[in-house]
């Protein structure tokens, strides 16, 4: 599923729309995006799994990262 979002002036989410048919294993970061950015690769499920009950959205994570690891540090 895909959802359009707006972050200004506040967070709002649009209506979900179908991206892929079937069941795919996509917990965590178990997917890849092609270098061109126009395709995804997922592992298709062979057994039924419980559907997730929530989704976590992290906004402004890059700003927090910059604060925690200032430029020039490794």
Buried (B, 14 or more C-beta within 10 A) or exposed (E): EEEEEEEEEEEEEEEEEEEEEEBBBBEEEEEEEEEEEEEEEBEEEEEEEEEEEEEEEEEEEEEEEEEEEEEEEE
